[in-house]
């Protein structure tokens, strides 16, 4: 039953969300609303996405500093971040959801995702995207071996020279970007609106991915343009040592929530707001009895009953 819930949600015969047709103007609308959300609470949006550039710098530093045989993976590691971007933006979707609903959108609510009824499905979809990311890295390194052989680069300078100025290097770039395009298209197809849908409704991972595929099929040109916009903004944000991603990622994350709203009809019975269980405050006079769980329950019952 647990696995069934993760795949299809609470209902054993889930209703398929109604997909809309959109135009290019809807993309502009989503980006404008995304920027508006970012402007409304930029401090914690940057905080949430600060880990994104930091991890990128650390991972490339690892590839450059510790082992030259990892050097060929530096670019695939950075480029492949687009494959797990939807996972990094989950907290931003939640903040936009709450702001739209007129709920408190303070920074701590970004972590309310941990209390979502769809948490199992969100984790399952996140694991799938991480698996695709790892497969991309394996394929990217295999291509390097096929073209350059098993020998590690002698130095960073030699690697950059061969990569940018030789026919083998150009072949590697062209083939990698060609294959990377299909990885990116796959991830966009199954996750374009999957995470926002899971935050909004308890439909399960399978239904969320199927709905995302239906959105892509109903709107091939606008969604293809959306993918290009996302890719272009991520590249622009990555150029200055990933620092630009602290702005690009929040805007895209918030915009994705609003794109979801444009592509899928609103549910007549949306998720009830989910909140962590609050424990009653305890004073120092309660110690050490306060360490006993039964004490908390008694205090809670007294508080509820007056």
PyMOL commands that set and color helices and strands:
alter all, ss='L'
color gray80, all
select helices_A, chain A and resi 2-8+24-40+42-65+68-79+81-88+90-100+107-115+119-148+156-165+167-191+194-200+205-218+220-239+245-263+284-286+289-291+293-305
alter helices_A, ss='H'
color red, helices_A
deselect
rebuild
show_as cartoon
